[in-house]
Amino acid sequence: MNLKRVIYTISILALLFGLWGIFVRLTTGHREAAYGSYVVWGLWVAMYLFFAGIAAGAFMISTLDLLFHIRIFKGTGRIALWVGLVSLAAALLSIWLDLGHMERIWKVYLQGNLGSVMAQMVWGYTLFGLLMLVSLYLSIRDSQSSLLKVLMILGLPLSLFVSGAVGALLGVEASRMFWHVGLLPVQFPVFSLASGAAAMLAVIGLFGSREYPERSEQLWVLSVLTVALAVVKLYFLWADFSQSMYGNIPQNVEAVRAVLYGPYWWAFWILQILVGTLVPIFVLSQPKLARHNGWAGWMGVLVLLGFAVARANIVFPALTVPEIQALTTAFSGPHLTFDYFPSMMEWAVTLGIVGLAVLAFLIGDDRLPLHSEEVA
Amino acid sequence: MLEVLEQQDVLVRMHEELQRAMKKKPEERRWVMVIDLRRCVGCHACTIACVAENKLPPGVVYRPVLDEEFGSYPNVTRRFIPRPCMQCDEPPCVPVCPVNATYKNNEGVTVVDYDQCIGCRYCVTACPYGARTFDFGLTYTETTPDNLPFLFGQSNADDYERHANYEYGETRLREGEKSPIGNVRKCHFCLHRLAEGMLPACTTTCIGRATLFGDANDPDSLVAEMIASPNVMRLKEELGTEPRVYYLV
């Protein structure tokens, strides 16, 4: 059984599990969720940030082929756009299921408050999705189309805007010291590029055409990019956390401590830092391993896993610190707690969305002419 | 002793002031709440009155009372801080709403349009006071058994929960997934009661008369008098939210 079949099977199983979660979500609303009125955003918001980051990053990577025509990336543009589209769909599905009234999403478009970063982001991602869709269509039909070039030129700043807006969504919240960092909208596009590069590493390494002569060089360049961005990411993390600890503002320090030494310390140290950052840095720094399909591909997967945990470690800690300490015991009831671990329904929905995204990617990879040799 | 007994209850005074304020145009009123922490005994009557008045379901609370303990034996003290919505003049929750579902009305009270709210909960994350909660659609009696011969079962016990909610002067039944289920909810100074010339439920229920309410634009009102005293403070003033809830310490 080859790798693709195994991943097809796992994706279908994940999707089936997810269908149960979505059924529970649609029939019982948010009752079965573990998030509440204090930790008000949970796993689905974190996954939205994660997938949206991949979408923006994958688009940025696609411009290397379709806009800048860099030789080494020749033939990767369409597959990168497909990764971006699938990720964006997964992001939007994740955040849509998180809404209290899913049926009212149209209000953001027709009765929206454009002063709200969230409304700007919804508009931005909608335009971005449409732009990616048209770009993919054009790149399949005629990769030399002048309209494609225009869309790529427009899409590049748009991808920076939408990924920066995710940072701004959190950064504008002056009441949450952990989020209220001026550089967050600057950091997020870097994170997006890093996750886009990691996704491409996984896609080319695990599913790319083995006959393609540039493949090992593409993996090497993407590996170098991934390693460089992982180091930048570590630097951002160090700068944020050390300044927070040094500044000693209680609410901020408490949030950082929750990440470093809280109940889910293992998610930060083991999954995000060790497995998701240090191991890939070590492996991808070795030219031989970085050019190897399997090694490079699986390291891309590990970097993505690290990013998923990193998104959770941005969203949750700020919310687990009470706005006013005595709130923790002031009134008790369901969904009034500052502890959070996703419920079975939340995990199911998330795994289902991941399964659906991987399945959609594989079907597109098999059925659409996304590889250079498949287009006339 | 007799003099104390002969004093007018502040509730009577605030009620008279309320009638006066309601004759003004809404935009000329400035509703303010003053909570005298020296008088609060931490009985939580205001919390319960609010739950009853607004028929709040499990997990939704507008006015919890924070219970803080200081010091170490033998120098120990407790402080109780009722925490309604601060009705900020610069509310961080308003500009973040993607659909303008939450806004300051013409009386300066921050309200939620339940039919407009999409339930994204961005406003909850923006509030520095934790004053907003999300309605997850739970009921108190949902696990109560029914149709048993010797039990006052669910179909009878949930009468209270089946009654309409009159927040914002609208008759709303909580059923299915209809609003306010799936919405963010918050204290609104009992606007529906004010419209009928009644003080907020928390104010009338306070056994120590610690919660005072009125129109600060009326120079003769009790609240105008109180907020001019030097021992007044507001929560997290450094954030520039300009709360309309004042505490006397």
Boltz contact constraints between the chains, C-beta under 6 A:
constraints:
  - contact:
      token1: [A, 29]
      token2: [B, 137]
      max_distance: 6.0
  - contact:
      token1: [A, 29]
      token2: [B, 177]
      max_distance: 6.0
  - contact:
      token1: [A, 30]
      token2: [B, 136]
      max_distance: 6.0
  - contact:
      token1: [A, 31]
      token2: [B, 136]
      max_distance: 6.0
  - contact:
      token1: [A, 31]
      token2: [B, 137]
      max_distance: 6.0
  - contact:
      token1: [A, 37]
      token2: [B, 133]
      max_distance: 6.0
  - contact:
      token1: [A, 37]
      token2: [B, 134]
      max_distance: 6.0
  - contact:
      token1: [A, 40]
      token2: [B, 121]
      max_distance: 6.0
  - contact:
      token1: [A, 40]
      token2: [B, 124]
      max_distance: 6.0
  - contact:
      token1: [A, 40]
      token2: [B, 125]
      max_distance: 6.0
  - contact:
      token1: [A, 99]
      token2: [B, 118]
      max_distance: 6.0
  - contact:
      token1: [A, 99]
      token2: [B, 119]
      max_distance: 6.0
  - contact:
      token1: [A, 99]
      token2: [B, 120]
      max_distance: 6.0
  - contact:
      token1: [A, 100]
      token2: [B, 119]
      max_distance: 6.0
  - contact:
      token1: [A, 100]
      token2: [B, 182]
      max_distance: 6.0
  - contact:
      token1: [A, 100]
      token2: [B, 183]
      max_distance: 6.0
  - contact:
      token1: [A, 101]
      token2: [B, 118]
      max_distance: 6.0
  - contact:
      token1: [A, 101]
      token2: [B, 119]
      max_distance: 6.0
  - contact:
      token1: [A, 101]
      token2: [B, 182]
      max_distance: 6.0
  - contact:
      token1: [A, 104]
      token2: [B, 118]
      max_distance: 6.0
  - contact:
      token1: [A, 107]
      token2: [B, 99]
      max_distance: 6.0
  - contact:
      token1: [A, 108]
      token2: [B, 98]
      max_distance: 6.0
  - contact:
      token1: [A, 108]
      token2: [B, 99]
      max_distance: 6.0
  - contact:
      token1: [A, 111]
      token2: [B, 99]
      max_distance: 6.0
  - contact:
      token1: [A, 112]
      token2: [B, 98]
      max_distance: 6.0
  - contact:
      token1: [A, 113]
      token2: [B, 97]
      max_distance: 6.0
  - contact:
      token1: [A, 113]
      token2: [B, 98]
      max_distance: 6.0
  - contact:
      token1: [A, 113]
      token2: [B, 100]
      max_distance: 6.0
  - contact:
      token1: [A, 115]
      token2: [B, 95]
      max_distance: 6.0
  - contact:
      token1: [A, 116]
      token2: [B, 96]
      max_distance: 6.0
  - contact:
      token1: [A, 116]
      token2: [B, 97]
      max_distance: 6.0
  - contact:
      token1: [A, 116]
      token2: [B, 98]
      max_distance: 6.0
  - contact:
      token1: [A, 118]
      token2: [B, 98]
      max_distance: 6.0
  - contact:
      token1: [A, 118]
      token2: [B, 122]
      max_distance: 6.0
  - contact:
      token1: [A, 119]
      token2: [B, 98]
      max_distance: 6.0
  - contact:
      token1: [A, 173]
      token2: [B, 125]
      max_distance: 6.0
  - contact:
      token1: [A, 173]
      token2: [B, 126]
      max_distance: 6.0
  - contact:
      token1: [A, 175]
      token2: [B, 92]
      max_distance: 6.0
  - contact:
      token1: [A, 175]
      token2: [B, 128]
      max_distance: 6.0
  - contact:
      token1: [A, 323]
      token2: [B, 128]
      max_distance: 6.0
  - contact:
      token1: [A, 323]
      token2: [B, 129]
      max_distance: 6.0
  - contact:
      token1: [A, 323]
      token2: [B, 130]
      max_distance: 6.0
  - contact:
      token1: [A, 326]
      token2: [B, 66]
      max_distance: 6.0
  - contact:
      token1: [A, 326]
      token2: [B, 68]
      max_distance: 6.0
  - contact:
      token1: [A, 327]
      token2: [B, 130]
      max_distance: 6.0
  - contact:
      token1: [A, 330]
      token2: [B, 64]
      max_distance: 6.0
  - contact:
      token1: [A, 330]
      token2: [B, 66]
      max_distance: 6.0
  - contact:
      token1: [A, 331]
      token2: [B, 61]
      max_distance: 6.0
  - contact:
      token1: [A, 331]
      token2: [B, 64]
      max_distance: 6.0
  - contact:
      token1: [A, 333]
      token2: [B, 58]
      max_distance: 6.0
  - contact:
      token1: [A, 333]
      token2: [B, 59]
      max_distance: 6.0
  - contact:
      token1: [A, 334]
      token2: [B, 58]
      max_distance: 6.0
  - contact:
      token1: [A, 334]
      token2: [B, 59]
      max_distance: 6.0
  - contact:
      token1: [A, 334]
      token2: [B, 138]
      max_distance: 6.0
  - contact:
      token1: [A, 335]
      token2: [B, 59]
      max_distance: 6.0
  - contact:
      token1: [A, 335]
      token2: [B, 136]
      max_distance: 6.0
  - contact:
      token1: [A, 336]
      token2: [B, 59]
      max_distance: 6.0
